[in-house]
Amino acid sequence: MTTHVRDATPDDAAACAAIYAPYTTDTAITFELTPPDTQEMARRITAAQRHHAWLVLEEDDQVLGYAYGGPFRARAAYAWSCEVSVYLDPHHRGSGRGRALYRALLPALAARGMHTAVACMTLPNDPSLALHRAMGFTTVGTMHRVGHKHDAWHDVAWAEIDLTALTP
């Protein structure tokens, strides 16, 4: 089995959309309600690649997960902070592949001048909290009842990591 992480291209949009769709329809892990189609996912990949990064993890030429960084907030003073996310094919969660994606993504973002990466996690989500802790993120707070999905209110936890130590 050959596993590697590489930069995503718009050609990966269908695979990324397929991985993401069950998170939008079946969980509150993302607050997005409608799965993006391949064209929208290709647009997102292209946008992320301009200033941040979007990576995919492949095994035997099949995309099993992806991770990306994007703007944290729109105002200019936030330009060196980014928000990050990791999504894996649901059959591969807890396999160490999320760590592999972050081990590649975080230095790539640092190399592009990012100072801080921020992650937002819908609660409860012990696997995501554990992944972020294992990668060195520090939980900085919880916002209560900020998202409503599947007829329920959801809290979110915020975590951050200083990327400056990863700068080459």
PyMOL commands that place a pseudoatom at each C-alpha (Angstrom):
pseudoatom trace, name=CA, resn=MET, resi=1, chain=A, elem=C, hetatm=0, pos=[0.000, 0.000, 0.000]
pseudoatom trace, name=CA, resn=THR, resi=2, chain=A, elem=C, hetatm=0, pos=[1.452, 3.359, -1.051]
pseudoatom trace, name=CA, resn=THR, resi=3, chain=A, elem=C, hetatm=0, pos=[0.363, 6.380, 1.003]
pseudoatom trace, name=CA, resn=HIS, resi=4, chain=A, elem=C, hetatm=0, pos=[1.366, 9.950, 0.330]
pseudoatom trace, name=CA, resn=VAL, resi=5, chain=A, elem=C, hetatm=0, pos=[0.185, 13.510, 0.918]
pseudoatom trace, name=CA, resn=ARG, resi=6, chain=A, elem=C, hetatm=0, pos=[0.314, 15.973, -1.950]
pseudoatom trace, name=CA, resn=ASP, resi=7, chain=A, elem=C, hetatm=0, pos=[-1.055, 19.330, -3.050]
pseudoatom trace, name=CA, resn=ALA, resi=8, chain=A, elem=C, hetatm=0, pos=[-4.635, 19.058, -4.242]
pseudoatom trace, name=CA, resn=THR, resi=9, chain=A, elem=C, hetatm=0, pos=[-5.694, 20.118, -7.710]
pseudoatom trace, name=CA, resn=PRO, resi=10, chain=A, elem=C, hetatm=0, pos=[-9.168, 20.805, -9.087]
pseudoatom trace, name=CA, resn=ASP, resi=11, chain=A, elem=C, hetatm=0, pos=[-9.049, 17.236, -10.429]
pseudoatom trace, name=CA, resn=ASP, resi=12, chain=A, elem=C, hetatm=0, pos=[-9.408, 16.079, -6.800]
pseudoatom trace, name=CA, resn=ALA, resi=13, chain=A, elem=C, hetatm=0, pos=[-12.684, 17.959, -6.352]
pseudoatom trace, name=CA, resn=ALA, resi=14, chain=A, elem=C, hetatm=0, pos=[-14.991, 14.982, -6.949]
pseudoatom trace, name=CA, resn=ALA, resi=15, chain=A, elem=C, hetatm=0, pos=[-13.149, 12.830, -4.406]
pseudoatom trace, name=CA, resn=CYS, resi=16, chain=A, elem=C, hetatm=0, pos=[-13.089, 15.641, -1.827]
pseudoatom trace, name=CA, resn=ALA, resi=17, chain=A, elem=C, hetatm=0, pos=[-16.789, 16.359, -2.388]
pseudoatom trace, name=CA, resn=ALA, resi=18, chain=A, elem=C, hetatm=0, pos=[-17.604, 12.667, -1.894]
pseudoatom trace, name=CA, resn=ILE, resi=19, chain=A, elem=C, hetatm=0, pos=[-15.626, 12.552, 1.376]
pseudoatom trace, name=CA, resn=TYR, resi=20, chain=A, elem=C, hetatm=0, pos=[-17.279, 15.732, 2.669]
pseudoatom trace, name=CA, resn=ALA, resi=21, chain=A, elem=C, hetatm=0, pos=[-20.891, 14.960, 1.687]
pseudoatom trace, name=CA, resn=PRO, resi=22, chain=A, elem=C, hetatm=0, pos=[-21.734, 12.601, 4.600]
pseudoatom trace, name=CA, resn=TYR, resi=23, chain=A, elem=C, hetatm=0, pos=[-20.361, 15.142, 7.077]
pseudoatom trace, name=CA, resn=THR, resi=24, chain=A, elem=C, hetatm=0, pos=[-22.828, 17.720, 5.757]
pseudoatom trace, name=CA, resn=THR, resi=25, chain=A, elem=C, hetatm=0, pos=[-25.854, 15.444, 5.507]
pseudoatom trace, name=CA, resn=ASP, resi=26, chain=A, elem=C, hetatm=0, pos=[-25.402, 13.072, 8.448]
pseudoatom trace, name=CA, resn=THR, resi=27, chain=A, elem=C, hetatm=0, pos=[-23.491, 14.968, 11.155]
pseudoatom trace, name=CA, resn=ALA, resi=28, chain=A, elem=C, hetatm=0, pos=[-23.106, 18.331, 12.828]
pseudoatom trace, name=CA, resn=ILE, resi=29, chain=A, elem=C, hetatm=0, pos=[-19.315, 18.155, 12.433]
pseudoatom trace, name=CA, resn=THR, resi=30, chain=A, elem=C, hetatm=0, pos=[-19.717, 20.840, 9.798]
pseudoatom trace, name=CA, resn=PHE, resi=31, chain=A, elem=C, hetatm=0, pos=[-22.438, 23.463, 9.952]
pseudoatom trace, name=CA, resn=GLU, resi=32, chain=A, elem=C, hetatm=0, pos=[-22.728, 23.432, 6.181]
pseudoatom trace, name=CA, resn=LEU, resi=33, chain=A, elem=C, hetatm=0, pos=[-26.179, 22.046, 5.343]
pseudoatom trace, name=CA, resn=THR, resi=34, chain=A, elem=C, hetatm=0, pos=[-25.898, 21.162, 1.658]
pseudoatom trace, name=CA, resn=PRO, resi=35, chain=A, elem=C, hetatm=0, pos=[-22.960, 19.219, 0.247]
pseudoatom trace, name=CA, resn=PRO, resi=36, chain=A, elem=C, hetatm=0, pos=[-21.016, 21.254, -2.300]
pseudoatom trace, name=CA, resn=ASP, resi=37, chain=A, elem=C, hetatm=0, pos=[-20.881, 19.808, -5.789]
pseudoatom trace, name=CA, resn=THR, resi=38, chain=A, elem=C, hetatm=0, pos=[-17.678, 19.019, -7.655]
pseudoatom trace, name=CA, resn=GLN, resi=39, chain=A, elem=C, hetatm=0, pos=[-17.544, 22.444, -9.300]
pseudoatom trace, name=CA, resn=GLU, resi=40, chain=A, elem=C, hetatm=0, pos=[-17.854, 24.258, -5.968]
pseudoatom trace, name=CA, resn=MET, resi=41, chain=A, elem=C, hetatm=0, pos=[-15.246, 22.004, -4.384]
pseudoatom trace, name=CA, resn=ALA, resi=42, chain=A, elem=C, hetatm=0, pos=[-12.868, 22.731, -7.294]
pseudoatom trace, name=CA, resn=ARG, resi=43, chain=A, elem=C, hetatm=0, pos=[-13.409, 26.448, -6.690]
pseudoatom trace, name=CA, resn=ARG, resi=44, chain=A, elem=C, hetatm=0, pos=[-12.592, 25.999, -2.988]
pseudoatom trace, name=CA, resn=ILE, resi=45, chain=A, elem=C, hetatm=0, pos=[-9.421, 24.047, -3.753]
pseudoatom trace, name=CA, resn=THR, resi=46, chain=A, elem=C, hetatm=0, pos=[-8.244, 26.722, -6.190]
pseudoatom trace, name=CA, resn=ALA, resi=47, chain=A, elem=C, hetatm=0, pos=[-9.005, 29.524, -3.719]
pseudoatom trace, name=CA, resn=ALA, resi=48, chain=A, elem=C, hetatm=0, pos=[-7.178, 27.772, -0.857]
pseudoatom trace, name=CA, resn=GLN, resi=49, chain=A, elem=C, hetatm=0, pos=[-4.110, 27.151, -3.019]
pseudoatom trace, name=CA, resn=ARG, resi=50, chain=A, elem=C, hetatm=0, pos=[-3.733, 30.879, -3.798]
pseudoatom trace, name=CA, resn=HIS, resi=51, chain=A, elem=C, hetatm=0, pos=[-2.708, 31.978, -0.287]
pseudoatom trace, name=CA, resn=HIS, resi=52, chain=A, elem=C, hetatm=0, pos=[-2.935, 28.970, 2.011]
pseudoatom trace, name=CA, resn=ALA, resi=53, chain=A, elem=C, hetatm=0, pos=[-2.913, 25.255, 1.133]
pseudoatom trace, name=CA, resn=TRP, resi=54, chain=A, elem=C, hetatm=0, pos=[-5.141, 22.282, 0.319]
pseudoatom trace, name=CA, resn=LEU, resi=55, chain=A, elem=C, hetatm=0, pos=[-3.641, 18.802, 0.546]
pseudoatom trace, name=CA, resn=VAL, resi=56, chain=A, elem=C, hetatm=0, pos=[-4.978, 15.331, -0.155]
pseudoatom trace, name=CA, resn=LEU, resi=57, chain=A, elem=C, hetatm=0, pos=[-3.893, 11.994, 1.267]
pseudoatom trace, name=CA, resn=GLU, resi=58, chain=A, elem=C, hetatm=0, pos=[-3.791, 9.205, -1.290]
pseudoatom trace, name=CA, resn=GLU, resi=59, chain=A, elem=C, hetatm=0, pos=[-3.409, 5.483, -0.887]
pseudoatom trace, name=CA, resn=ASP, resi=60, chain=A, elem=C, hetatm=0, pos=[-2.959, 3.440, -4.031]
pseudoatom trace, name=CA, resn=ASP, resi=61, chain=A, elem=C, hetatm=0, pos=[-4.153, 6.397, -6.119]
pseudoatom trace, name=CA, resn=GLN, resi=62, chain=A, elem=C, hetatm=0, pos=[-7.381, 6.828, -4.120]
pseudoatom trace, name=CA, resn=VAL, resi=63, chain=A, elem=C, hetatm=0, pos=[-8.004, 10.043, -2.152]
pseudoatom trace, name=CA, resn=LEU, resi=64, chain=A, elem=C, hetatm=0, pos=[-8.927, 9.066, 1.416]
pseudoatom trace, name=CA, resn=GLY, resi=65, chain=A, elem=C, hetatm=0, pos=[-8.817, 12.484, 3.039]
pseudoatom trace, name=CA, resn=TYR, resi=66, chain=A, elem=C, hetatm=0, pos=[-7.939, 16.114, 2.726]
pseudoatom trace, name=CA, resn=ALA, resi=67, chain=A, elem=C, hetatm=0, pos=[-6.852, 19.065, 4.836]
pseudoatom trace, name=CA, resn=TYR, resi=68, chain=A, elem=C, hetatm=0, pos=[-6.796, 22.737, 4.065]
pseudoatom trace, name=CA, resn=GLY, resi=69, chain=A, elem=C, hetatm=0, pos=[-6.129, 26.160, 5.442]
pseudoatom trace, name=CA, resn=GLY, resi=70, chain=A, elem=C, hetatm=0, pos=[-8.087, 29.256, 4.598]
pseudoatom trace, name=CA, resn=PRO, resi=71, chain=A, elem=C, hetatm=0, pos=[-8.690, 32.767, 5.873]
pseudoatom trace, name=CA, resn=PHE, resi=72, chain=A, elem=C, hetatm=0, pos=[-9.534, 33.056, 9.553]
pseudoatom trace, name=CA, resn=ARG, resi=73, chain=A, elem=C, hetatm=0, pos=[-11.254, 36.429, 9.218]
pseudoatom trace, name=CA, resn=ALA, resi=74, chain=A, elem=C, hetatm=0, pos=[-11.547, 38.960, 6.393]
pseudoatom trace, name=CA, resn=ARG, resi=75, chain=A, elem=C, hetatm=0, pos=[-9.915, 42.016, 7.979]
pseudoatom trace, name=CA, resn=ALA, resi=76, chain=A, elem=C, hetatm=0, pos=[-6.331, 42.730, 6.940]
pseudoatom trace, name=CA, resn=ALA, resi=77, chain=A, elem=C, hetatm=0, pos=[-4.815, 42.370, 10.407]
pseudoatom trace, name=CA, resn=TYR, resi=78, chain=A, elem=C, hetatm=0, pos=[-5.802, 38.675, 10.389]
pseudoatom trace, name=CA, resn=ALA, resi=79, chain=A, elem=C, hetatm=0, pos=[-3.843, 37.961, 7.197]
pseudoatom trace, name=CA, resn=TRP, resi=80, chain=A, elem=C, hetatm=0, pos=[-1.240, 35.834, 9.036]
pseudoatom trace, name=CA, resn=SER, resi=81, chain=A, elem=C, hetatm=0, pos=[-3.789, 33.661, 10.804]
pseudoatom trace, name=CA, resn=CYS, resi=82, chain=A, elem=C, hetatm=0, pos=[-5.709, 30.868, 9.130]
pseudoatom trace, name=CA, resn=GLU, resi=83, chain=A, elem=C, hetatm=0, pos=[-8.440, 28.381, 9.899]
pseudoatom trace, name=CA, resn=VAL, resi=84, chain=A, elem=C, hetatm=0, pos=[-7.700, 24.710, 9.251]
pseudoatom trace, name=CA, resn=SER, resi=85, chain=A, elem=C, hetatm=0, pos=[-9.822, 21.608, 8.729]
pseudoatom trace, name=CA, resn=VAL, resi=86, chain=A, elem=C, hetatm=0, pos=[-9.252, 17.914, 8.096]
pseudoatom trace, name=CA, resn=TYR, resi=87, chain=A, elem=C, hetatm=0, pos=[-11.781, 15.503, 6.596]
pseudoatom trace, name=CA, resn=LEU, resi=88, chain=A, elem=C, hetatm=0, pos=[-11.282, 11.776, 6.119]
pseudoatom trace, name=CA, resn=ASP, resi=89, chain=A, elem=C, hetatm=0, pos=[-13.358, 9.155, 4.424]
pseudoatom trace, name=CA, resn=PRO, resi=90, chain=A, elem=C, hetatm=0, pos=[-15.505, 8.000, 7.381]
pseudoatom trace, name=CA, resn=HIS, resi=91, chain=A, elem=C, hetatm=0, pos=[-14.097, 4.463, 7.105]
pseudoatom trace, name=CA, resn=HIS, resi=92, chain=A, elem=C, hetatm=0, pos=[-10.601, 5.799, 7.788]
pseudoatom trace, name=CA, resn=ARG, resi=93, chain=A, elem=C, hetatm=0, pos=[-11.176, 8.011, 10.818]
pseudoatom trace, name=CA, resn=GLY, resi=94, chain=A, elem=C, hetatm=0, pos=[-8.934, 7.185, 13.763]
pseudoatom trace, name=CA, resn=SER, resi=95, chain=A, elem=C, hetatm=0, pos=[-6.309, 5.650, 11.496]
pseudoatom trace, name=CA, resn=GLY, resi=96, chain=A, elem=C, hetatm=0, pos=[-3.552, 8.266, 11.896]
pseudoatom trace, name=CA, resn=ARG, resi=97, chain=A, elem=C, hetatm=0, pos=[-4.262, 9.724, 8.466]
pseudoatom trace, name=CA, resn=GLY, resi=98, chain=A, elem=C, hetatm=0, pos=[-5.549, 12.987, 9.959]
pseudoatom trace, name=CA, resn=ARG, resi=99, chain=A, elem=C, hetatm=0, pos=[-2.215, 13.392, 11.738]
pseudoatom trace, name=CA, resn=ALA, resi=100, chain=A, elem=C, hetatm=0, pos=[-0.365, 12.711, 8.490]
pseudoatom trace, name=CA, resn=LEU, resi=101, chain=A, elem=C, hetatm=0, pos=[-2.373, 15.433, 6.767]
pseudoatom trace, name=CA, resn=TYR, resi=102, chain=A, elem=C, hetatm=0, pos=[-1.737, 17.952, 9.553]
pseudoatom trace, name=CA, resn=ARG, resi=103, chain=A, elem=C, hetatm=0, pos=[1.989, 17.059, 9.673]
pseudoatom trace, name=CA, resn=ALA, resi=104, chain=A, elem=C, hetatm=0, pos=[2.154, 18.188, 6.037]
pseudoatom trace, name=CA, resn=LEU, resi=105, chain=A, elem=C, hetatm=0, pos=[-0.374, 21.044, 6.180]
pseudoatom trace, name=CA, resn=LEU, resi=106, chain=A, elem=C, hetatm=0, pos=[0.915, 23.000, 9.181]
pseudoatom trace, name=CA, resn=PRO, resi=107, chain=A, elem=C, hetatm=0, pos=[4.491, 23.436, 7.873]
pseudoatom trace, name=CA, resn=ALA, resi=108, chain=A, elem=C, hetatm=0, pos=[3.120, 24.307, 4.423]
pseudoatom trace, name=CA, resn=LEU, resi=109, chain=A, elem=C, hetatm=0, pos=[1.046, 27.082, 5.972]
pseudoatom trace, name=CA, resn=ALA, resi=110, chain=A, elem=C, hetatm=0, pos=[4.038, 28.297, 7.995]
pseudoatom trace, name=CA, resn=ALA, resi=111, chain=A, elem=C, hetatm=0, pos=[6.119, 28.404, 4.806]
pseudoatom trace, name=CA, resn=ARG, resi=112, chain=A, elem=C, hetatm=0, pos=[3.449, 30.651, 3.278]
pseudoatom trace, name=CA, resn=GLY, resi=113, chain=A, elem=C, hetatm=0, pos=[3.825, 33.112, 6.160]
pseudoatom trace, name=CA, resn=MET, resi=114, chain=A, elem=C, hetatm=0, pos=[0.999, 31.989, 8.406]
pseudoatom trace, name=CA, resn=HIS, resi=115, chain=A, elem=C, hetatm=0, pos=[1.669, 32.717, 12.069]
pseudoatom trace, name=CA, resn=THR, resi=116, chain=A, elem=C, hetatm=0, pos=[-1.290, 31.018, 13.785]
pseudoatom trace, name=CA, resn=ALA, resi=117, chain=A, elem=C, hetatm=0, pos=[-3.661, 28.241, 12.752]
pseudoatom trace, name=CA, resn=VAL, resi=118, chain=A, elem=C, hetatm=0, pos=[-7.096, 28.045, 14.334]
pseudoatom trace, name=CA, resn=ALA, resi=119, chain=A, elem=C, hetatm=0, pos=[-9.456, 25.069, 14.360]
pseudoatom trace, name=CA, resn=CYS, resi=120, chain=A, elem=C, hetatm=0, pos=[-13.167, 25.086, 15.167]
pseudoatom trace, name=CA, resn=MET, resi=121, chain=A, elem=C, hetatm=0, pos=[-14.735, 21.801, 16.300]
pseudoatom trace, name=CA, resn=THR, resi=122, chain=A, elem=C, hetatm=0, pos=[-18.409, 21.073, 16.827]
pseudoatom trace, name=CA, resn=LEU, resi=123, chain=A, elem=C, hetatm=0, pos=[-19.012, 19.434, 20.189]
pseudoatom trace, name=CA, resn=PRO, resi=124, chain=A, elem=C, hetatm=0, pos=[-19.181, 16.688, 21.155]
pseudoatom trace, name=CA, resn=ASN, resi=125, chain=A, elem=C, hetatm=0, pos=[-16.380, 15.404, 18.941]
pseudoatom trace, name=CA, resn=ASP, resi=126, chain=A, elem=C, hetatm=0, pos=[-13.799, 13.596, 21.058]
pseudoatom trace, name=CA, resn=PRO, resi=127, chain=A, elem=C, hetatm=0, pos=[-11.842, 12.242, 18.048]
pseudoatom trace, name=CA, resn=SER, resi=128, chain=A, elem=C, hetatm=0, pos=[-11.302, 15.746, 16.646]
pseudoatom trace, name=CA, resn=LEU, resi=129, chain=A, elem=C, hetatm=0, pos=[-10.384, 17.167, 20.046]
pseudoatom trace, name=CA, resn=ALA, resi=130, chain=A, elem=C, hetatm=0, pos=[-7.866, 14.332, 20.502]
pseudoatom trace, name=CA, resn=LEU, resi=131, chain=A, elem=C, hetatm=0, pos=[-6.382, 14.870, 17.028]
pseudoatom trace, name=CA, resn=HIS, resi=132, chain=A, elem=C, hetatm=0, pos=[-5.875, 18.576, 17.626]
pseudoatom trace, name=CA, resn=ARG, resi=133, chain=A, elem=C, hetatm=0, pos=[-4.360, 18.014, 21.086]
pseudoatom trace, name=CA, resn=ALA, resi=134, chain=A, elem=C, hetatm=0, pos=[-2.000, 15.388, 19.620]
pseudoatom trace, name=CA, resn=MET, resi=135, chain=A, elem=C, hetatm=0, pos=[-0.896, 17.885, 16.969]
pseudoatom trace, name=CA, resn=GLY, resi=136, chain=A, elem=C, hetatm=0, pos=[-0.073, 20.529, 19.587]
pseudoatom trace, name=CA, resn=PHE, resi=137, chain=A, elem=C, hetatm=0, pos=[-3.172, 22.703, 19.384]
pseudoatom trace, name=CA, resn=THR, resi=138, chain=A, elem=C, hetatm=0, pos=[-4.265, 24.415, 22.590]
pseudoatom trace, name=CA, resn=THR, resi=139, chain=A, elem=C, hetatm=0, pos=[-7.974, 24.732, 23.319]
pseudoatom trace, name=CA, resn=VAL, resi=140, chain=A, elem=C, hetatm=0, pos=[-8.747, 28.409, 23.808]
pseudoatom trace, name=CA, resn=GLY, resi=141, chain=A, elem=C, hetatm=0, pos=[-12.476, 28.406, 24.404]
pseudoatom trace, name=CA, resn=THR, resi=142, chain=A, elem=C, hetatm=0, pos=[-15.959, 27.107, 23.827]
pseudoatom trace, name=CA, resn=MET, resi=143, chain=A, elem=C, hetatm=0, pos=[-18.844, 28.984, 22.284]
pseudoatom trace, name=CA, resn=HIS, resi=144, chain=A, elem=C, hetatm=0, pos=[-22.213, 27.670, 23.409]
pseudoatom trace, name=CA, resn=ARG, resi=145, chain=A, elem=C, hetatm=0, pos=[-25.238, 26.968, 21.224]
pseudoatom trace, name=CA, resn=VAL, resi=146, chain=A, elem=C, hetatm=0, pos=[-23.870, 28.843, 18.199]
pseudoatom trace, name=CA, resn=GLY, resi=147, chain=A, elem=C, hetatm=0, pos=[-24.935, 26.371, 15.518]
pseudoatom trace, name=CA, resn=HIS, resi=148, chain=A, elem=C, hetatm=0, pos=[-28.300, 24.764, 14.855]
pseudoatom trace, name=CA, resn=LYS, resi=149, chain=A, elem=C, hetatm=0, pos=[-28.343, 21.590, 12.783]
pseudoatom trace, name=CA, resn=HIS, resi=150, chain=A, elem=C, hetatm=0, pos=[-30.403, 18.397, 12.804]
pseudoatom trace, name=CA, resn=ASP, resi=151, chain=A, elem=C, hetatm=0, pos=[-32.947, 19.983, 15.160]
pseudoatom trace, name=CA, resn=ALA, resi=152, chain=A, elem=C, hetatm=0, pos=[-30.363, 20.605, 17.870]
pseudoatom trace, name=CA, resn=TRP, resi=153, chain=A, elem=C, hetatm=0, pos=[-28.144, 23.415, 19.121]
pseudoatom trace, name=CA, resn=HIS, resi=154, chain=A, elem=C, hetatm=0, pos=[-24.406, 22.754, 19.084]
pseudoatom trace, name=CA, resn=ASP, resi=155, chain=A, elem=C, hetatm=0, pos=[-21.417, 24.173, 20.921]
pseudoatom trace, name=CA, resn=VAL, resi=156, chain=A, elem=C, hetatm=0, pos=[-18.049, 24.663, 19.254]
pseudoatom trace, name=CA, resn=ALA, resi=157, chain=A, elem=C, hetatm=0, pos=[-14.553, 24.489, 20.703]
pseudoatom trace, name=CA, resn=TRP, resi=158, chain=A, elem=C, hetatm=0, pos=[-11.775, 26.678, 19.345]
pseudoatom trace, name=CA, resn=ALA, resi=159, chain=A, elem=C, hetatm=0, pos=[-8.128, 25.665, 19.365]
pseudoatom trace, name=CA, resn=GLU, resi=160, chain=A, elem=C, hetatm=0, pos=[-4.958, 27.313, 18.098]
pseudoatom trace, name=CA, resn=ILE, resi=161, chain=A, elem=C, hetatm=0, pos=[-1.383, 26.463, 17.295]
pseudoatom trace, name=CA, resn=ASP, resi=162, chain=A, elem=C, hetatm=0, pos=[1.605, 28.770, 16.814]
pseudoatom trace, name=CA, resn=LEU, resi=163, chain=A, elem=C, hetatm=0, pos=[3.118, 28.031, 13.425]
pseudoatom trace, name=CA, resn=THR, resi=164, chain=A, elem=C, hetatm=0, pos=[6.236, 30.175, 13.834]
pseudoatom trace, name=CA, resn=ALA, resi=165, chain=A, elem=C, hetatm=0, pos=[8.295, 27.262, 15.175]
pseudoatom trace, name=CA, resn=LEU, resi=166, chain=A, elem=C, hetatm=0, pos=[7.541, 25.417, 11.911]
pseudoatom trace, name=CA, resn=THR, resi=167, chain=A, elem=C, hetatm=0, pos=[8.864, 28.181, 9.671]
pseudoatom trace, name=CA, resn=PRO, resi=168, chain=A, elem=C, hetatm=0, pos=[11.893, 26.964, 7.686]
for i in range(1, 168): cmd.bond("trace and resi %d" % i, "trace and resi %d" % (i + 1))
show_as sticks, trace
zoom trace
